[in-house]
Every structure is written in C-alpha cells, then in structure tokens.
Amino acid sequence: MSVEKAITRFAGFMVLLSVALTYWVHPDFIWLTVFIGANLLQSSFTGFCPAASFFKILGIKTEAECALNKK
C-alpha cells in the first residue's frame, strides 16, 4: 500500500466515522466532518497533509517510491 492510497482510505474511514458519531452519539460531531473536509481542501491547494507525514513515519512508501522499487 502506498501513502496516497493510505490517505484516501483513512479519509474515507474518518468521514464515515464522523457521520456515524454525528448520527448515534451527538450532533456536534458534524464539526469533525467539517474539519476533515477542510483538511482535504487545504491539502489539495498546499500539498501538505498531516496524515501523509504520519504514514511516512510509519514507513509506508509513496507511489513514486513503489514504482522505483519495481524496476
């Protein structure tokens, strides 16, 4: 798995989790959904994603690094 795929999976999981928490626990969890969306939006403009940094620390490689290792 690459960092890019890990970010997509993590973002999807967090959105679903925040919606479930909003529905079953408390309506204020909607702000978690808003935060996730805002983070995805700023990441698309700046290229900075805190989750990507965390996944790189865990040793997950980027798509480019995976492609270089296949050659």
C-alpha contacts under 8 A as a table, 3 or more apart, distances in Angstrom:
res1	aa1	res2	aa2	distance
1	M	5	K	6.41
1	M	6	A	6.73
1	M	60	I	7.16
1	M	61	K	7.66
2	S	5	K	5.32
2	S	6	A	6.13
2	S	60	I	6.06
2	S	61	K	5.33
2	S	62	T	5.05
2	S	63	E	5.52
2	S	66	C	7.29
3	V	6	A	4.97
3	V	7	I	6.08
3	V	52	A	6.28
3	V	55	F	6.26
3	V	56	K	7.01
3	V	60	I	5.82
3	V	61	K	5.82
3	V	62	T	4.95
3	V	63	E	7.03
4	E	7	I	5.21
4	E	8	T	6.39
4	E	52	A	7.68
4	E	62	T	6.57
4	E	63	E	6.90
5	K	8	T	5.12
5	K	9	R	6.17
6	A	9	R	5.15
6	A	10	F	5.95
6	A	55	F	7.61
7	I	10	F	5.06
7	I	11	A	5.97
7	I	51	A	6.59
7	I	52	A	6.54
8	T	11	A	5.21
8	T	12	G	6.15
9	R	12	G	5.18
9	R	13	F	6.11
10	F	13	F	5.11
10	F	14	M	6.08
11	A	14	M	5.11
11	A	15	V	6.17
11	A	36	I	7.31
12	G	15	V	5.22
12	G	16	L	6.29
13	F	16	L	5.23
13	F	17	L	6.01
14	M	17	L	4.94
14	M	18	S	5.98
14	M	33	T	7.88
14	M	36	I	7.54
15	V	18	S	5.16
15	V	19	V	6.21
15	V	33	T	5.85
15	V	36	I	7.01
16	L	19	V	5.18
16	L	20	A	6.18
17	L	20	A	5.09
17	L	21	L	6.10
18	S	21	L	5.03
18	S	22	T	6.03
18	S	29	F	6.19
18	S	30	I	6.69
18	S	32	L	5.96
18	S	33	T	5.59
19	V	22	T	5.00
19	V	23	Y	6.17
19	V	29	F	7.53
19	V	30	I	6.87
19	V	33	T	6.95
20	A	23	Y	5.12
20	A	24	W	5.95
20	A	25	V	7.76
21	L	24	W	5.31
21	L	25	V	5.00
21	L	26	H	6.48
21	L	27	P	7.82
21	L	29	F	6.08
22	T	25	V	5.78
22	T	26	H	5.10
22	T	27	P	4.62
22	T	28	D	6.53
22	T	29	F	4.71
22	T	30	I	5.61
23	Y	26	H	6.64
23	Y	27	P	6.56
25	V	29	F	7.92
26	H	29	F	5.98
27	P	30	I	5.98
28	D	31	W	6.00
29	F	32	L	5.35
29	F	33	T	7.12
30	I	33	T	5.14
30	I	34	V	6.39
31	W	34	V	4.81
31	W	35	F	6.06
32	L	35	F	5.02
32	L	36	I	6.22
33	T	36	I	5.15
33	T	37	G	6.24
34	V	37	G	5.15
34	V	38	A	6.08
35	F	38	A	5.07
35	F	39	N	6.04
36	I	39	N	5.11
36	I	40	L	6.22
37	G	40	L	5.11
37	G	41	L	6.15
38	A	41	L	5.03
38	A	42	Q	6.15
39	N	42	Q	5.25
39	N	43	S	5.99
39	N	49	C	7.61
40	L	43	S	5.06
40	L	44	S	6.31
40	L	49	C	7.95
41	L	44	S	5.26
41	L	45	F	6.79
42	Q	45	F	5.24
42	Q	46	T	5.99
42	Q	47	G	7.78
42	Q	48	F	7.81
43	S	46	T	5.17
43	S	47	G	4.89
43	S	48	F	5.20
43	S	49	C	5.55
44	S	47	G	5.75
48	F	52	A	7.93
49	C	52	A	5.30
49	C	53	S	6.73
50	P	53	S	5.23
50	P	54	F	6.43
51	A	54	F	5.02
51	A	55	F	6.16
52	A	55	F	5.08
52	A	56	K	6.12
53	S	56	K	5.17
53	S	57	I	6.32
54	F	57	I	5.11
54	F	58	L	6.43
55	F	58	L	4.98
55	F	59	G	6.56
55	F	60	I	5.68
56	K	59	G	5.03
56	K	60	I	5.21
56	K	61	K	6.56
57	I	60	I	7.46
61	K	64	A	7.98
61	K	65	E	5.81
61	K	66	C	6.29
62	T	65	E	5.17
62	T	66	C	6.23
63	E	66	C	5.06
63	E	67	A	6.16
64	A	67	A	5.08
64	A	68	L	6.29
65	E	68	L	5.14
65	E	69	N	6.34
66	C	69	N	5.20
66	C	70	K	6.52
67	A	70	K	5.26
67	A	71	K	7.00
68	L	71	K	5.67
